Amino acid sequence: MQTLPVHSSMQLSLSPTQCQPLKIVALGDSLVYGFGDPEQGGWVEQLRRSWMLPNNGGHVLYNLGVRGDRTQQVAQRLEVEFRHRGELRNRVPDLIILSVGVNDSPRLGRPDGRQFTDFAVFESDIAALLDQAQQLCPVLFIGMVPVNETKMPFLDCFYFNHADQYRYKEATKIACNQRHIPYLDIFDRWMARGNTWRLQRISEDGLHPNTLGYQALLEDVIHWEPLAAYHQGVATGTFNK
């Protein structure tokens, strides 16, 4: 396979206004898929719709989220997935949005059980995923949402908790920073907004955002500086056709 040059994050600020409408893939787990939002389909779907303006050739956005995926599984399907998506066929996308990691973090069987993905293995997996993605095109990373610990276990066997979530998201954040990949820390943002605000935005299963939660997540994403220029460019029609 041909090795492509690594793209720096500086290129992200140039592309929204200096190129044709972009081909973008969002790749990850149920947070990308939008599970828990039967009304709007999640934040990726809402972003996709906002770019489908009738008089504007908005960015092409493909949702490649798979429920339950861990980091290693996302890495295994990364290149095959985006090379078989309509306009993206036989070419790389202009931007990859990644969001994965929460499914690596739970403990199995009991609150103090072994973790689904050993932490050292996770550090290796996330590094490999980021390196693989960055060889293809610019990358953005959207962090995980804090769970409702009182609803655990999920599916009677997965014990998610904030302490482990924090550990895994910090490892991801560090790996992104080392590679100059912009990272949106949703976990810290949502924790800072308080318990009442947060629980109103998590589904009854304790793991997935509900419709209100995905709306909040969408607002966090589109106002985040590394992505805001892409969204604003479509809304105002400032990028070249």
C-alpha positions as CSV (number, residue, x, y, z in Angstrom):
1,M,0.0,0.0,0.0
2,Q,1.3,3.4,-0.9
3,T,2.2,5.5,2.2
4,L,0.8,9.0,2.0
5,P,2.5,12.0,3.7
6,V,1.2,13.0,7.1
7,H,-1.0,16.0,7.0
8,S,-0.6,18.6,9.7
9,S,-3.5,20.1,11.6
10,M,-2.6,23.5,10.0
11,Q,-4.1,22.3,6.8
12,L,-7.5,22.0,8.5
13,S,-7.8,25.8,8.7
14,L,-7.1,26.2,5.0
15,S,-9.5,23.7,3.4
16,P,-13.0,25.0,4.3
17,T,-12.7,28.2,2.1
18,Q,-10.1,27.1,-0.4
19,C,-11.4,23.9,-1.9
20,Q,-14.5,22.2,-3.4
21,P,-17.1,20.9,-0.9
22,L,-15.3,18.4,1.2
23,K,-15.7,14.6,1.5
24,I,-15.8,13.8,5.2
25,V,-16.2,10.6,7.1
26,A,-17.2,10.3,10.8
27,L,-15.9,7.0,12.1
28,G,-16.5,5.4,15.5
29,D,-18.9,3.8,17.9
30,S,-22.6,4.4,18.9
31,L,-21.9,8.1,19.6
32,V,-21.2,8.5,15.9
33,Y,-24.0,6.2,14.9
34,G,-26.5,8.3,17.0
35,F,-28.0,5.5,19.1
36,G,-30.4,6.9,21.7
37,D,-31.8,9.6,19.4
38,P,-34.9,8.3,17.5
39,E,-36.0,11.8,16.7
40,Q,-33.0,13.4,15.0
41,G,-30.6,10.4,14.5
42,G,-27.7,11.8,16.5
43,W,-25.2,14.7,16.1
44,V,-23.6,13.3,12.9
45,E,-26.9,12.9,11.1
46,Q,-28.0,16.5,12.1
47,L,-24.7,17.8,10.9
48,R,-25.1,15.9,7.6
49,R,-28.6,17.4,7.1
50,S,-27.4,20.9,7.9
51,W,-24.9,20.6,5.0
52,M,-27.6,19.5,2.5
53,L,-28.8,23.0,1.6
54,P,-30.8,23.2,-1.6
55,N,-28.8,26.0,-3.2
56,N,-25.4,25.1,-1.8
57,G,-23.2,22.1,-2.5
58,G,-22.5,21.4,1.1
59,H,-19.9,19.0,2.4
60,V,-20.5,15.2,1.8
61,L,-20.6,13.5,5.2
62,Y,-20.7,9.7,5.7
63,N,-21.7,8.2,9.1
64,L,-19.5,5.2,9.7
65,G,-20.4,4.6,13.3
66,V,-20.9,1.0,14.5
67,R,-22.5,0.3,17.9
68,G,-20.2,-1.5,20.3
69,D,-17.0,-0.9,18.3
70,R,-13.8,-0.6,20.3
71,T,-10.7,1.2,19.0
72,Q,-9.1,-1.8,17.5
73,Q,-12.3,-2.6,15.5
74,V,-12.5,0.9,14.1
75,A,-8.9,0.7,13.0
76,Q,-9.5,-2.6,11.3
77,R,-12.3,-1.1,9.1
78,L,-11.0,2.4,8.6
79,E,-9.5,2.3,5.2
80,V,-11.8,-0.3,3.6
81,E,-14.8,1.7,4.9
82,F,-14.0,5.1,3.4
83,R,-12.7,3.7,0.2
84,H,-16.2,2.3,-0.6
85,R,-18.4,5.3,0.0
86,G,-19.8,6.9,-3.1
87,E,-17.8,9.9,-4.1
88,L,-15.0,8.7,-1.9
89,R,-14.4,5.5,-3.9
90,N,-10.8,5.1,-5.0
91,R,-9.7,8.2,-3.2
92,V,-9.1,9.3,0.4
93,P,-11.5,11.7,2.2
94,D,-10.6,15.3,2.9
95,L,-11.3,15.0,6.6
96,I,-11.8,12.1,9.1
97,I,-13.7,12.7,12.3
98,L,-13.0,10.0,14.9
99,S,-15.0,9.3,18.1
100,V,-14.2,6.0,19.9
101,G,-12.9,4.7,23.2
102,V,-15.8,4.4,25.6
103,N,-16.4,0.8,24.7
104,D,-12.8,0.0,25.7
105,S,-13.2,1.4,29.2
106,P,-15.8,-0.7,31.1
107,R,-15.1,-3.4,33.6
108,L,-16.6,-6.8,33.0
109,G,-18.9,-8.7,35.3
110,R,-18.5,-6.5,38.4
111,P,-17.5,-3.0,39.3
112,D,-13.9,-4.0,40.0
113,G,-13.6,-6.6,37.2
114,R,-11.0,-6.6,34.5
115,Q,-11.4,-3.9,31.8
116,F,-12.8,-4.8,28.4
117,T,-9.6,-3.5,26.8
118,D,-6.6,-3.6,29.0
119,F,-5.3,0.0,29.4
120,A,-1.8,-0.7,28.0
121,V,-3.4,-2.4,25.0
122,F,-5.8,0.6,24.6
123,E,-2.8,3.0,24.5
124,S,-1.3,1.0,21.7
125,D,-4.6,0.7,19.8
126,I,-5.4,4.4,20.0
127,A,-1.9,5.3,18.8
128,A,-2.1,2.9,15.9
129,L,-5.6,4.2,14.9
130,L,-4.4,7.8,15.0
131,D,-1.2,7.1,13.0
132,Q,-3.2,5.2,10.4
133,A,-5.8,7.9,10.0
134,Q,-3.3,10.7,9.9
135,Q,-1.4,9.0,7.0
136,L,-4.6,9.5,4.9
137,C,-5.8,13.0,5.6
138,P,-6.4,15.6,8.4
139,V,-8.1,14.2,11.5
140,L,-10.4,15.6,14.2
141,F,-11.3,13.7,17.4
142,I,-14.5,14.0,19.4
143,G,-14.2,12.7,22.9
144,M,-16.6,10.5,24.9
145,V,-19.7,11.5,26.8
146,P,-19.8,10.8,30.6
147,V,-22.1,7.9,31.6
148,N,-24.8,7.8,34.3
149,E,-23.0,5.5,36.8
150,T,-26.2,4.8,38.8
151,K,-27.6,2.9,35.8
152,M,-24.8,0.4,35.6
153,P,-24.3,-2.4,34.7
154,F,-25.1,-1.9,31.0
155,L,-26.5,-5.0,29.4
156,D,-26.1,-6.7,32.8
157,C,-22.3,-7.1,32.4
158,F,-20.6,-3.8,31.5
159,Y,-19.7,-1.5,34.4
160,F,-18.8,1.9,33.0
161,N,-17.6,4.5,35.5
162,H,-16.2,8.1,35.4
163,A,-12.8,7.3,36.8
164,D,-12.0,4.8,34.1
165,Q,-13.6,7.0,31.4
166,Y,-11.4,9.8,32.5
167,R,-8.3,7.6,32.3
168,Y,-9.0,6.4,28.8
169,K,-10.0,9.8,27.5
170,E,-6.9,11.4,28.9
171,A,-4.8,8.7,27.1
172,T,-6.6,9.6,23.9
173,K,-6.2,13.3,24.4
174,I,-2.4,12.9,25.1
175,A,-2.0,10.7,21.9
176,C,-3.9,13.3,19.9
177,N,-1.8,16.2,21.3
178,Q,1.4,14.3,20.5
179,R,0.3,14.1,16.8
180,H,-1.2,17.7,16.7
181,I,-4.7,16.2,16.1
182,P,-7.4,18.5,17.5
183,Y,-9.3,16.8,20.4
184,L,-12.7,18.0,21.7
185,D,-12.9,17.0,25.4
186,I,-16.6,16.4,25.7
187,F,-16.2,14.5,29.0
188,D,-14.7,17.4,30.9
189,R,-17.2,19.9,29.3
190,W,-20.2,17.8,30.3
191,M,-18.9,17.1,33.8
192,A,-18.3,20.8,34.4
193,R,-22.0,21.6,33.6
194,G,-23.2,19.7,36.6
195,N,-25.0,16.5,37.5
196,T,-28.5,17.7,36.8
197,W,-27.7,19.1,33.4
198,R,-25.8,16.0,32.4
199,L,-28.4,13.4,33.6
200,Q,-31.1,15.2,31.6
201,R,-29.1,14.4,28.5
202,I,-28.4,10.7,29.0
203,S,-30.8,7.9,28.0
204,E,-32.4,5.5,30.4
205,D,-29.7,3.0,29.6
206,G,-27.1,5.2,31.3
207,L,-24.7,5.1,28.4
208,H,-26.0,6.9,25.4
209,P,-27.1,10.5,25.0
210,N,-30.8,11.1,24.4
211,T,-32.2,13.5,21.8
212,L,-31.5,16.5,24.1
213,G,-28.0,15.1,24.7
214,Y,-27.2,14.8,21.0
215,Q,-28.4,18.3,20.4
216,A,-26.0,19.5,23.1
217,L,-23.2,17.5,21.5
218,L,-24.0,18.9,18.1
219,E,-23.7,22.4,19.5
220,D,-20.4,21.6,21.2
221,V,-19.1,20.2,17.9
222,I,-20.2,23.0,15.5
223,H,-18.9,25.7,17.8
224,W,-15.6,24.0,18.3
225,E,-12.9,26.1,16.5
226,P,-11.3,23.3,14.5
227,L,-14.7,22.3,13.0
228,A,-16.5,25.7,13.1
229,A,-14.9,27.0,10.0
230,Y,-16.2,24.0,8.0
231,H,-19.8,24.4,9.3
232,Q,-19.8,28.2,8.9
233,G,-18.4,27.9,5.4
234,V,-21.3,25.8,4.3
235,A,-23.9,27.9,6.1
236,T,-22.6,31.1,4.4
237,G,-21.6,29.6,1.1
238,T,-18.1,31.1,1.4
239,F,-16.2,28.1,0.1
240,N,-15.6,27.7,-3.6
241,K,-17.8,25.6,-5.8
